[in-house]
Structure formats: C-alpha cells, structure tokens
C-alpha cells in the first residue's frame, strides 16, 4: 500500500515538473509584458511629479472669474460716480435752468465729441438715430445708459470703453483744440509788414499804429521841405 502511494506521488510531482504547452507559455509572456509596461508607466508618472503621491493628477483650472475677472488690468472698471457727475455737468452745459437730471441730444453730442467718442466709426447720425429710439427730447440718467448700451451693441464697441472716455474727458468745454486754417488766415491778414499803399502808412516799422498821424496829413512844422529825405541828418556841431 505504501509502495503504491509513493509511486502515485512520484508521478504527480513529475507531471507538475513538466513544462506547460506552447499556448500557456505565450499567454504567460503576454501577461508579464503587459504588467511590465504598466509598471513602467506608473514609475514614469511618479518621476515626473517629483515622486509625490497623487501629484500626477491634473491641476485645477482657473475659473472664468479669475481669468476674466475685474482684477485684470485690461478690464478697468468704469467709475459710475465720475460718469454720473459728468452727466450732471453736461446736462447743465449751455442751459442754466437745467436741474442736472436730464440730457438733450445736443448736450450728449458735445460730451461725446469732447471725449472723442464721436469719430469715423460713431457719428452724430448714429447718436441721433439711437437717441430718438427712446422717444424723448431729454433723457434721464437711467435712459441715457440704455441709449449708450444700444449704441455700443449696434456699432460693436465696448460699452466700458465709451464710458471711460466720457468719464475722464474733463469739465464741459475744456479740451485741447488745435489751431485750424482760420487762425492761419487771421495771422496773415494782421501782418502789417505785408500792407501796401495808404494802409502801410498807418503803422510804423514795428507794426505799431501811428494813430491820427497815420490817418491824416499833418502839417510839417520842422522847417524842412515836404518830402525831404535827409531830415535830422545835419551835424548840429557846425
């Protein structure tokens, strides 16, 4: 009995020691290669993340508010208080009886021209069309904001850009005007060095007017013949 048991066990151990067939070998190699590739990928991820656990996870993306929020210098917020003060100032511009609560189209155009909002892209025709959409000759502060919003959308211009210009254009009527052709014309017409005839006789060499002597023939009582060219040239020591 013990002999049969020993023989059986020897056969069993021999079967276990025999190598597997070809299919089993291929499957086992495929699994080992896949496991090696997975281990290599995990090792590379840890190395790129500095070996810290969980560092391979993607970083949180900044929110839209952080990306395009008010803290960005390019999106400078409009000072509503300054804009409202400008509204009051221009509503009284040219109208001493105005209470500062309503703005006419004419006052609005003056404000926009001073702020250089009215240009080749936005004209007075555009402002007139959008102003009359509100069906009122004078607009309140709230309606005027609606007018600007509608104008900006139609002309595809940033509303904040328009308001910033209008809020920082200075007091009504204060702007840097460049001299035009009219100034050049006035300067040419008042240049006494270019006068001729009787007009030239009314001014001296410096351009100063001679007064009545330049308008009337005064009697020369110096003793010289009229028209004498060497007056006061005689040497008084003789």
Backbone torsions as a table, in degrees:
resi	resn	phi	psi	omega
1	UNK	NA	-46.8	178.8
2	UNK	-63.5	-33.2	179.9
3	UNK	-65.4	-44.9	179.4
4	UNK	-63.4	-38.1	178.1
5	UNK	-64.1	-42.9	-179.9
6	UNK	-64.3	-42.1	179.2
7	UNK	-63.6	-43.4	179.7
8	UNK	-60.4	-43.9	-179.8
9	UNK	-65.9	-35.8	179.5
10	UNK	-66.5	-39.2	177.8
11	UNK	-66.4	-39.3	179.7
12	UNK	-63.4	-44.7	178.6
13	UNK	-65.4	-35.6	178.8
14	UNK	-66.0	-41.7	178.0
15	UNK	-61.8	-39.4	179.6
16	UNK	-69.3	-30.6	-178.7
17	UNK	-76.9	-18.7	-179.0
18	UNK	-69.9	143.1	-179.4
19	UNK	-69.5	151.1	179.3
20	UNK	-70.3	168.7	179.7
21	UNK	-73.4	176.9	-174.6
22	UNK	-63.7	-36.8	-178.6
23	UNK	-64.9	-43.0	179.3
24	UNK	-63.3	-35.9	-179.7
25	UNK	-66.0	-43.6	179.9
26	UNK	-62.8	-44.9	179.9
27	UNK	-61.9	-41.7	-178.8
28	UNK	-65.9	-38.8	178.7
29	UNK	-67.5	-38.7	179.0
30	UNK	-62.3	-43.5	179.0
31	UNK	-63.5	-42.6	-179.1
32	UNK	-64.3	-42.1	178.7
33	UNK	-63.1	-41.8	179.7
34	UNK	-64.0	-41.6	178.7
35	UNK	-65.3	-37.7	178.7
36	UNK	-65.9	-41.6	178.8
37	UNK	-64.0	-41.4	179.1
38	UNK	-65.2	-40.9	178.0
39	UNK	-64.3	-40.2	-179.8
40	UNK	-65.3	-39.1	179.4
41	UNK	-65.0	-43.1	178.5
42	UNK	-65.3	-38.4	179.7
43	UNK	-65.9	-40.3	179.2
44	UNK	-65.5	-38.9	178.8
45	UNK	-64.4	-41.2	178.8
46	UNK	-66.9	-38.7	-179.6
47	UNK	-66.2	-39.8	179.3
48	UNK	-67.9	-30.3	-179.1
49	UNK	-89.0	7.7	179.0
50	UNK	80.2	17.3	176.2
51	UNK	77.4	6.8	-178.8
52	UNK	-87.0	135.3	179.9
53	UNK	-67.4	133.6	177.8
54	UNK	80.3	0.4	-176.9
55	UNK	-78.2	-15.8	-178.4
56	UNK	-73.7	-9.4	179.6
57	UNK	-69.9	142.6	-178.5
58	UNK	-63.9	143.5	-179.3
59	UNK	-71.7	151.8	-179.1
60	UNK	-69.0	134.2	179.5
61	UNK	-76.6	143.6	178.1
62	UNK	-66.2	145.2	-178.9
63	UNK	-71.1	165.0	179.7
64	UNK	-64.2	-31.8	179.8
65	UNK	-68.3	-37.5	179.1
66	UNK	-71.9	-32.8	-178.0
67	UNK	-76.7	-46.1	-176.3
68	UNK	-117.4	30.0	-176.2
69	UNK	-78.1	-177.7	-178.1
70	UNK	-70.5	-14.8	-178.9
71	UNK	-74.9	-12.6	179.6
72	UNK	-72.1	129.9	-177.4
73	UNK	-61.8	-31.1	-177.0
74	UNK	-65.1	-31.5	179.6
75	UNK	-97.1	66.5	-178.3
76	UNK	-68.0	124.0	-176.8
77	UNK	-69.2	148.1	179.2
78	UNK	-81.3	133.0	177.4
79	UNK	-80.5	103.1	-176.4
80	UNK	-64.8	-31.8	179.8
81	UNK	-66.4	-43.6	179.7
82	UNK	-66.5	-39.4	179.5
83	UNK	-65.8	-39.5	179.8
84	UNK	-68.1	-36.7	177.5
85	UNK	-65.4	-38.4	176.8
86	UNK	-65.8	-36.8	177.0
87	UNK	-59.8	-45.6	179.8
88	UNK	-64.5	-41.4	-177.5
89	UNK	-65.1	-44.5	-178.8
90	UNK	-76.3	-22.1	175.9
91	UNK	-71.2	-20.5	177.2
92	UNK	-98.4	-5.4	-177.1
93	UNK	-70.8	114.6	-178.4
94	UNK	81.8	1.9	179.8
95	UNK	-139.3	95.9	-176.5
96	UNK	-69.4	-19.5	-178.4
97	UNK	-90.7	-1.3	-177.3
98	UNK	-69.9	144.6	179.1
99	UNK	-92.2	0.2	178.4
100	UNK	81.5	11.3	-176.9
101	UNK	-110.9	-7.7	-178.1
102	UNK	-134.9	147.3	-177.1
103	UNK	-128.7	131.2	178.4
104	UNK	-88.8	169.5	178.9
105	UNK	-64.5	-40.5	179.3
106	UNK	-62.1	-44.5	178.3
107	UNK	-65.6	-37.6	178.4
108	UNK	-64.2	-42.6	179.3
109	UNK	-65.1	-38.5	177.1
110	UNK	-63.5	-41.2	178.7
111	UNK	-63.1	-46.2	-177.7
112	UNK	-68.5	-35.5	178.1
113	UNK	-67.3	-41.4	178.7
114	UNK	-65.4	-35.5	179.2
115	UNK	-83.5	-2.2	-179.8
116	UNK	61.1	34.7	172.5
117	UNK	-84.0	-38.6	175.3
118	UNK	-78.0	116.9	-178.8
119	UNK	-148.0	-149.8	-178.9
120	UNK	-70.5	-28.4	-178.2
121	UNK	-83.9	-41.7	177.7
122	UNK	-113.5	119.1	-177.7
123	UNK	-112.6	172.2	177.9
124	UNK	-66.9	-24.3	175.1
125	UNK	-65.5	-42.2	178.5
126	UNK	-63.6	-44.7	-179.1
127	UNK	-65.5	-37.3	178.8
128	UNK	-64.6	-41.8	-179.6
129	UNK	-64.3	-46.7	-176.6
130	UNK	-74.8	-30.0	178.4
131	UNK	-66.7	-41.3	-176.9
132	UNK	-75.3	-11.7	176.1
133	UNK	-64.4	-26.7	-179.4
134	UNK	-84.5	-2.3	172.2
135	UNK	54.6	48.5	177.2
136	UNK	-152.5	143.0	179.4
137	UNK	-75.6	-26.6	178.8
138	UNK	-130.8	137.9	-178.0
139	UNK	-110.5	140.9	173.1
140	UNK	-76.3	174.5	-179.6
141	UNK	-61.4	-41.2	-180.0
142	UNK	-67.2	-43.5	179.7
143	UNK	-68.3	-32.5	179.8
144	UNK	-67.2	-34.0	175.5
145	UNK	-66.5	-35.7	175.7
146	UNK	-65.8	-39.9	178.4
147	UNK	-60.5	-45.8	179.8
148	UNK	-66.4	-38.1	179.3
149	UNK	-64.2	-43.7	179.1
150	UNK	-66.2	-40.3	179.6
151	UNK	-64.8	-43.2	-178.7
152	UNK	-64.7	-40.6	-179.8
153	UNK	-67.0	-41.3	-178.0
154	UNK	-67.0	-42.8	-177.4
155	UNK	-89.1	0.1	178.2
156	UNK	57.2	51.4	177.5
157	UNK	-123.1	145.2	179.4
158	UNK	-65.8	127.7	-179.9
159	UNK	-63.4	-39.9	179.7
160	UNK	-63.2	-34.9	178.9
161	UNK	-65.1	-42.5	178.7
162	UNK	-63.8	-47.3	-177.2
163	UNK	-66.6	-36.5	178.4
164	UNK	-63.2	-41.8	178.0
165	UNK	-63.8	-42.8	-177.1
166	UNK	-72.9	-28.4	179.9
167	UNK	-78.5	-19.2	-174.8
168	UNK	-121.9	26.8	-178.1
169	UNK	-92.1	-1.6	178.7
170	UNK	92.1	178.8	-178.8
171	UNK	-66.4	156.1	-179.8
172	UNK	-57.1	133.5	177.9
173	UNK	85.0	-5.2	-179.5
174	UNK	-99.6	107.5	177.3
175	UNK	-156.1	158.9	-178.1
176	UNK	-88.4	97.1	179.6
177	UNK	-90.6	134.8	178.6
178	UNK	-92.2	140.9	-179.9
179	UNK	-64.0	134.0	-178.7
180	UNK	-100.6	-159.4	-178.4
181	UNK	-68.8	-27.1	-179.7
182	UNK	-62.9	-39.8	179.1
183	UNK	-64.6	-38.7	178.7
184	UNK	-66.2	-38.3	179.5
185	UNK	-65.6	-44.1	178.8
186	UNK	-62.4	-41.7	179.2
187	UNK	-62.6	-37.8	179.9
188	UNK	-70.1	-39.3	-177.7
189	UNK	-73.5	-21.3	-179.3
190	UNK	-101.3	11.3	177.5
191	UNK	-84.7	102.8	-174.8
192	UNK	-68.0	-19.1	-179.9
193	UNK	-69.2	-16.0	-180.0
194	UNK	-100.3	2.4	178.9
195	UNK	-72.7	150.6	178.3
196	UNK	-131.5	168.0	175.2
197	UNK	64.3	-142.2	-176.4
198	UNK	-67.3	-26.5	178.9
199	UNK	-66.5	-32.6	-179.6
200	UNK	-69.1	-30.5	-178.5
201	UNK	-71.4	-11.7	-177.8
202	UNK	-85.2	-5.7	-178.7
203	UNK	-130.5	149.0	175.5
204	UNK	-86.1	-170.3	-175.2
205	UNK	-65.6	-27.8	-178.2
206	UNK	-85.4	-6.1	-178.9
207	UNK	94.8	2.1	179.0
208	UNK	-81.7	137.8	-179.9
209	UNK	-68.3	145.9	-178.9
210	UNK	-88.3	-4.8	-179.4
211	UNK	76.0	-139.4	-177.6
212	UNK	-66.6	-27.2	178.8
213	UNK	-65.5	-24.3	178.3
214	UNK	-87.7	-8.6	-179.0
215	UNK	-109.6	-21.8	-178.5
216	UNK	-128.9	154.8	176.3
217	UNK	-82.6	110.2	-179.3
218	UNK	-89.4	145.0	179.7
219	UNK	-72.7	126.6	179.6
220	UNK	-85.8	112.7	-178.5
221	UNK	-106.9	25.0	-179.5
222	UNK	-81.6	-14.0	-178.9
223	UNK	97.8	-6.9	178.5
224	UNK	-88.1	152.6	176.2
225	UNK	-67.9	142.2	-179.2
226	UNK	-60.2	128.0	-179.9
227	UNK	90.6	2.9	179.8
228	UNK	-66.9	129.2	-172.9
229	UNK	-89.5	-9.8	-176.4
230	UNK	-112.3	35.3	-178.4
231	UNK	-63.3	137.9	177.8
232	UNK	62.4	25.1	176.1
233	UNK	-103.8	-5.5	-179.1
234	UNK	-72.7	135.6	-179.9
235	UNK	-70.5	114.2	-174.9
236	UNK	-72.1	-8.3	-178.9
237	UNK	-78.9	-16.0	179.6
238	UNK	-79.3	NA	NA
